Amino acid sequence: MSSDSKHKPRIGVFKFASCDGCQLSLLDAEDELLAVAGAVDIAYFPEVSRAMGKGPYDIGLVEGSITTHADAQRIQEVRRQSKILITIGACATAGGIQALRNWKDVDEFMRIVYATPQFISTLKLSSPIAEHVPVDFELRGCPINKHQLLELIAAMLAGRKPSIPSYSVCIECKRKENVCITVARGIPCLGPVTQAGCGALCPSYDRGCYGCYGPMETPNTASITSQFRILGQDDSQVARAFRGFNAWAWQFRKASEECERT
Amino acid sequence: MSGRATKTIRVETLARVEGEGSLYIKLIGERVADVKLKIYEPPRFFEAFLRDRHFSEAPDITARICGICPVAYQMSAVHAIERALGVQISPAVRLLRRLFYCGEWIESHTLHIYMLHAPDFLGYADAIAMATDHRAIVEKALRLKKTGNRIVQLLGGREIHPISAAVGGFYKVPTKQQLHDLFEDLKWALEASLETVHWTAGLKFPKFEQDYEFVALRHPDEYPFNEGRLVSNRGLDIDTAEYEDHFVESQVKHSNALHSVVRGRGSYLVGPLARFNLNFDKLPEIAREAATDAGLRPPINNVFRSIGVRAVELVFACNEALRLIREYEPPAAPRVDVRNRMGVGQAITEAPRGILYHRYALDDNGMILTAKIVPPTSQNQKRIEDDLREYAAQLVAWPVEEATLKCEQAIRSYDPCISCATHFLKLVVDERG
């Protein structure tokens, strides 16, 4: 993108099945965008530029899930070309909302998975990037938090550990001094099992968290399931709560399947 | 002259558009032999996921179709479902929804004008390269975009996939003071928008007039966002619930999106040009004057000039946001009570790129039986190909590289949102399963 890009770290932004929202987060960093563009060479970012610089890249940012055979091959090439590969958002880290298809015609899907090679099943499934290639860091969120993205890029380039918490949304509510909407008002909330990062947005807007940052490090989904039932939710409602934008993340997947079994 | 020479214009990955598409044009001598705007973005089957979900989830789920215009998806979803349920929203909620849309139009139009489209006119690969020579312009664009995002963030919680929009209203509404805090920024944004109209008037536009059928909402009292009848310059004037009687979609081999046409006529154009041409009289005086000074009077039949029309809509959106903030009185409750009920409801709202149609059928538990979504880009797709067929014929003598760039510029004039358009195939696939 710029002429003095020789010594700057090169970044590539790659899209798979997604809504474009996570890569747009970079453009939504209005105050920082020109500074970022000064510090790094945004070499490949088709949503922003016609100049599509070839790899290798110091950092590859990957948005979207794998849903086609062609994309399953393309991610291999993106991995080869990227020294550090970071997935951004729920599609890339957990298969996204489009992973809801993964439960359609489950019997047939099981047969296909066990009888045929992995790449054929990807035609049937929406799968996260890490099921295809090694991933260096997974940034959560639907969409991601732009401040976390900037922190992550800075940390990766400096070779330090990024400061991105893996605790739950509950901690963010406490820090904001929100009154707990479940305790005070009986509103079902996935906050206790969902990773922080949004700033406890939904509880701050008087609604329950719907889990768009995916499962926290060690989520107690059994406890939240019984809590939802106490609040009057039936099994199909609890299953749907887990079956959102991170439905295919294994902890949420297991929790929703257990609800269906009971 | 080598009258039979074959030339190919090919763009494998269209840049500065939302989503994944490619372009293929084949010229034989002076004749345009083939035009394909290919949408290879994989389908994500939204209408299939929506089945067996409760209607209250639809605004959150459909937002994920598009990261650039999530507000549009939320607005079409809530209005369609409210129609199915027979819900009347409060005047304050109606006002806030208009303001919400102002925010998205400001954010999305600024992004498109300065960062996606302007580099074509000024000869840069992107806005960041443009910033090395025109830093003040890019800085202004970023501040303007941020002003739009601040509105969406306040009303919706965050810019992308906002969380506050609900069937019946919002989960939480702002205080008067919170809206008032946006006032100074918006006053600046209004000035910056006027400068934007002036600035776009100085750009060079290819000569390319076409005979379009423009389709947009039209409301008796206001420039349209969420309400109105659907009208066109060729006599269409229908209730939005009749949309599917007048528009049909057909599948084409080369695209993962369906092509939409007006029944019995053909391609049509939605978006800023259509809204401007059909609703010029509903623009506030400040926007009409700015347009007239910039030489923009309806009908504008040159799609390259949409950049100027978007700028006029920026003036409108900033001015409207200021007006709404002045008028706002918080409602007694953030949303009205909504009961489960069987019903079918349709709605059309004006996304930044044009009309967005939603239809939902609900059962008596409020669960979605079927959903249909027709995004603006799938409606414009056939029109884009028709334009390229005409336009490429003018470019036969040009070097391929320059002709390619011009064709890309023509496509970008529509501000295509390819991720949205793709979500169509699901209907076809879903019926099989």
Boltz contact constraints between the chains, C-beta under 6 A:
constraints:
  - contact:
      token1: [A, 1]
      token2: [B, 126]
      max_distance: 6.0
  - contact:
      token1: [A, 1]
      token2: [B, 128]
      max_distance: 6.0
  - contact:
      token1: [A, 1]
      token2: [B, 129]
      max_distance: 6.0
  - contact:
      token1: [A, 17]
      token2: [B, 42]
      max_distance: 6.0
  - contact:
      token1: [A, 17]
      token2: [B, 44]
      max_distance: 6.0
  - contact:
      token1: [A, 19]
      token2: [B, 64]
      max_distance: 6.0
  - contact:
      token1: [A, 19]
      token2: [B, 66]
      max_distance: 6.0
  - contact:
      token1: [A, 19]
      token2: [B, 67]
      max_distance: 6.0
  - contact:
      token1: [A, 19]
      token2: [B, 419]
      max_distance: 6.0
  - contact:
      token1: [A, 20]
      token2: [B, 18]
      max_distance: 6.0
  - contact:
      token1: [A, 20]
      token2: [B, 67]
      max_distance: 6.0
  - contact:
      token1: [A, 20]
      token2: [B, 419]
      max_distance: 6.0
  - contact:
      token1: [A, 21]
      token2: [B, 67]
      max_distance: 6.0
  - contact:
      token1: [A, 21]
      token2: [B, 160]
      max_distance: 6.0
  - contact:
      token1: [A, 24]
      token2: [B, 67]
      max_distance: 6.0
  - contact:
      token1: [A, 28]
      token2: [B, 159]
      max_distance: 6.0
  - contact:
      token1: [A, 30]
      token2: [B, 142]
      max_distance: 6.0
  - contact:
      token1: [A, 30]
      token2: [B, 145]
      max_distance: 6.0
  - contact:
      token1: [A, 30]
      token2: [B, 146]
      max_distance: 6.0
  - contact:
      token1: [A, 37]
      token2: [B, 128]
      max_distance: 6.0
  - contact:
      token1: [A, 46]
      token2: [B, 13]
      max_distance: 6.0
  - contact:
      token1: [A, 46]
      token2: [B, 15]
      max_distance: 6.0
  - contact:
      token1: [A, 48]
      token2: [B, 126]
      max_distance: 6.0
  - contact:
      token1: [A, 49]
      token2: [B, 125]
      max_distance: 6.0
  - contact:
      token1: [A, 49]
      token2: [B, 126]
      max_distance: 6.0
  - contact:
      token1: [A, 50]
      token2: [B, 15]
      max_distance: 6.0
  - contact:
      token1: [A, 50]
      token2: [B, 125]
      max_distance: 6.0
  - contact:
      token1: [A, 51]
      token2: [B, 125]
      max_distance: 6.0
  - contact:
      token1: [A, 67]
      token2: [B, 42]
      max_distance: 6.0
  - contact:
      token1: [A, 68]
      token2: [B, 42]
      max_distance: 6.0
  - contact:
      token1: [A, 97]
      token2: [B, 64]
      max_distance: 6.0
  - contact:
      token1: [A, 98]
      token2: [B, 44]
      max_distance: 6.0
  - contact:
      token1: [A, 100]
      token2: [B, 49]
      max_distance: 6.0
  - contact:
      token1: [A, 101]
      token2: [B, 45]
      max_distance: 6.0
  - contact:
      token1: [A, 143]
      token2: [B, 160]
      max_distance: 6.0
  - contact:
      token1: [A, 143]
      token2: [B, 161]
      max_distance: 6.0
  - contact:
      token1: [A, 201]
      token2: [B, 157]
      max_distance: 6.0
  - contact:
      token1: [A, 201]
      token2: [B, 163]
      max_distance: 6.0
  - contact:
      token1: [A, 202]
      token2: [B, 163]
      max_distance: 6.0
  - contact:
      token1: [A, 205]
      token2: [B, 157]
      max_distance: 6.0
  - contact:
      token1: [A, 205]
      token2: [B, 163]
      max_distance: 6.0
  - contact:
      token1: [A, 205]
      token2: [B, 164]
      max_distance: 6.0
  - contact:
      token1: [A, 205]
      token2: [B, 171]
      max_distance: 6.0
  - contact:
      token1: [A, 205]
      token2: [B, 172]
      max_distance: 6.0
  - contact:
      token1: [A, 206]
      token2: [B, 171]
      max_distance: 6.0
  - contact:
      token1: [A, 206]
      token2: [B, 172]
      max_distance: 6.0
  - contact:
      token1: [A, 207]
      token2: [B, 171]
      max_distance: 6.0
